[in-house]
Amino acid sequence: MEIRPRATAKTEKGALVPLPRQFFEPPPEDPRLSDVDEWGRSDNMRSIIRKIGGGLYKWWFRAEWEGLEKIPQTGGALLVANHAGAIPPDAPIIMHGIEEELGRPVYGLADYFFRTLPTVGTMWARLGGVTAHPDNAYRLLHDQEQLALVFPEGTKGPSKTYTDRYRLRRFGRGGFVEIAMRAGVPVIPIAVVGAEESMPVLLRIPAIAKMLNVPYYPITLNHLVFGPILGSVCYFPTKFKLKVLDPITFDVPPDQERYSKGKVMEEAERIRGYIQETLYEMLRDRRSVWFG
């Protein structure tokens, strides 16, 4: 039988004396006062956005999936995709699609910069955005067995100009591979076609980016068509096609203190090449930007 210490209180002289049982209240199972979880994600907010964004997903971008069954119904997995568009629409499209089609929440790993933006940072957290830190990713993937989405190109993907569309940038230093190895989860690549043309970058202005302390400042075709304000929020109605590729697992034990840097970089480049080759195949089969 478990013996619990009796609750106590301090006397005027500082000594501890027993308190009657009715003063002792065990902590509640869930101390939260709202539906916001420890990461800042809100189910109510996600529900509202699904209703609002459902039209954008279904009627504007007309998102079409292939291979969605390759995403597991249970357990942790790291989703890895190409990243494009001046203000990338691929993250919300992927997160919304998987939640809508599979009923599983997806947490989007993004640079800490997003959390520092007034209003935007809070909204991003409510929708499932999490700062891309190895410890955060490990807890999501290993401890909580969630789906996490990451874009290894970082800001190099959406900042590239239209002339370099669908040419994947370097996948960082392979940190996403190392965290997947440590958490013992598969990497599931996703190739996305349509985001590049939804808000194509014509040129970048480094001086303004430096002044505003942002990663890049783009001038897009949307700005020229819709104007400087609407052009920052209005996407072209491009046809989105998303292809889930075969999961990639690693023949290494999880929870190791360190992994071979050469092995990590080799696997990261293999995944980048896998997505790049699939993108070229999808582009060859595409009839048009607008109808897929």
N, C-alpha and C positions, 0 to 999 in steps of 0.2 A: 504494500500500500504506500502510495506517495504521501510524504509528510511535508506540508507546506508551512513555511514560517508565518507566524501571525503578524498581521499588519501592526505597525507601531507609529507613534508620534512623539515629538520632542516635548519635554516639559520646559518650564521656564529656565531650569538650570542646564538644559541641553540633554538630559538623559532620555533614553528611549523607553517608552512604556507601551504595553499592548493596547490596541484599539479593539472595540467590539467588532464582530464579524460584519455587521451591516455597513460599516464604513469601508470595507474592502470590496472594490469592484474590479474584476479581471478586465484586462484590455479587450475591446471589441475585436471580433475576428477581422473586420475590415474597417479601419479607422477613417477611411475617406468619407467626406461629406458630399461628394458628387461622383459622377461617373468617370472622372479624369483619373487615369491610371498613373503609375509611378513615372512613366515616360512623358506624361502630359497629353496622351491621346484620349480623346473623348468619343465614346460610342454615339452619343447624341449628335455631336457635331458631324461625325462621319455619316450618320444617317441623313442629316440635312444635306450634306454635300453630295451624297449619292443621288438624292432626288434632283438636286440642281444640276450636278455634273452628268447625270444619266443621259440627258438630252445631248450634251456635248459629245459624250462618248459614243452614243448610239446613232445620232442623226447628223452631227457635224463632221466628226472624224470617221464615223462608220467603222469602228474598230473591228477587226477580224482576226481571230486567233487560230493558230495551228499548233497542235502538240500540247495543249493545255493539260492533258491528262498526265503529262510527265512531271508536273508539280505535285509533290506528295500531299495527301490529305491530312497527314499527321507528321509530327517531328519537325526539327529545325532544318532549314535549307537556306543557302545564300544565293539570291537571284542576282545575276550580273548581266547588264545590258549596255548597248551603245547609247550615247547621249548626244542630243542635238536640238537646234532651235535656240534663238537668242534668249528667250525665256522658255526653257524646255518643257513641253507638254507631256513628254514620255513618262515621267515619274507618276503623275496623277492618273494617266491612262492605264499604266501597268497595275498600279495599286487598286484602282477602281475595278478593273476587269477581273482581277483574281478574287477580290472580295465578292464581287457580284456573281461570278461564275462558280467559284469553289466554296464561297462562304468562309474563307480564312482571312484574317487581318494580315496586312503587310506593313512592316515598319520600314520607312525610307531613311537610309543613312546619308547624311549630307554634311557639308562643311559647317563648322561652327559659325561662320559668317552669317548664315541664315537666322540663327538664334539671336543675333545681336540686332536685327532689324526691328524697329518698332512695329507692332501689330502683325507684321508678316511673320516674325519669329514665333509669336504666340499661336497664330493660326496654323503655321506649319507643324508645331508640336501637337495641336489638337487633332490634326489630320493624320498623325502617325509619324511625323518627322523626328528623327533622333540624331544627335551629334555623332558624326562618324569617328568614333574612338574605339580602339581594339577591345577595351573592357566592356563598353556598351554592346558591341557586336557579340562578344562572347556570352554575355548574360542573356541576350535575346536568343541566340542560336542554341547554346548548350543548356543553360539553366532553365529557360522558359520554352524552349523548343518552338520558336516562332519562325515565321518567314521574314527575312530581311532583304531589302533591295539596295544594291550599291552600283554606282557608275564609276568604274576605275579610271575613265578618262578625266574625271573631275571637270574643272572649268575649261580645260583644253578642248573638250568636245563641243559644247554649245558656242564657244567663242570663235570657232573656225569659220572662215568665209564660205560662201556658197560654192566657190570654185573647188573647194576641198571636201565637198559633201560626200558622206559615206566612206571617207577614208579615216579609219580609226586611228586615234592618237595612241601613244604609248600608255599602257595600263599601269602607270605609276611604278612603284617598286615591288609590286606583287603582294602588297599587304593583305589584300582580300583573300589570296590563296593561303597565306599563313594563318589567318584567323579561322578559315574553314578547316584547315588541318588541325589546329589546336582545339576547335570545338567539336571535331569529329562529324562534320556535316557535309553533304554534297554541295558542289557549286552547280547551279542550273543556269546556263547561258540563255539569253533571250535576244533575238535579232529583231530590231524595230525599223520598219520602213514607213516614211511619211512625216516624221518629225522634222527632218532637214528642210522640207519645203513649206512647213507650216508657218515658220517665221525665219526666213533665210537672212543671214548676216551679209551685208554688202561690204561694209568696212568697219574697222574699229578705230576709236579715237583714244589713244593711251593717255593723253594729257587730261582729258575730262575724267577718265577712270581713276587716275592718280588723285585728282582734286576731290573726287567724291569718295575715294577710298573703297572702290569696288574692284572686283577682279578684271572686268572689262566693260567698256561702254560701246555698244554696237549701234550702227545705223542699219536698219533693216528695210527690206522691200515693203514691209507693212507700214513703216513710217511714211514712205513716199505715197502709198495708195490711200491710207486711212488718216494720215496726219500724225503729228508727233505724240499726241495723247492717246487717241484710239489705237494708233499703230503699236503702242506698247502693250496692249491687252487683247487685241483682235488677231486671231489666227486665220490663215487661209484654210478653207475646208478640204484639206488633203485627205486622201484615203490612207488610214493606218492599217498596216499589216504587221502582226507580231507572231514570230515563230519561236516556240520553246524547243530548245535543242536537248539532246540526251544529257542527263545528269553526269557530272564528272566527280568521281571519288578519288581519294588519294591513298596509296598503299603505305601509310605511315601511322603510327600510334598517336592518338590524341593526347592533349595535355602535356606535351613535352616542353621543356624550358626553352628550347630553341630548335629551329629547323634549318636545314641546309639552304643557304641563300641562293645557291645555284639551282637547287631543285625548285624552290619557290619561283624564281624568275623564269625557269623553263616552263613550268606549268602555267604561269600567267601569260606568257607569250603564246603557248599552245591554245589557250582559251581565246585570246585575242584573235588569233588566226582562224579559229573555228567560227567565231562570230563574223569576221571579215569575209570569209569565203561564203558563208550563208547569205550575207547581205548582197554580194555580187550575184548570187544565184537568184535571189528574190527580185533584184533589179532587172535581170535579164528577162524574167517572166512577167514583169509588170507591164500592163498595157498603157497606163497613163498615171500621172500624179494624182488625178482627181477620182478615178474610178478603180484603181488597183490593177 
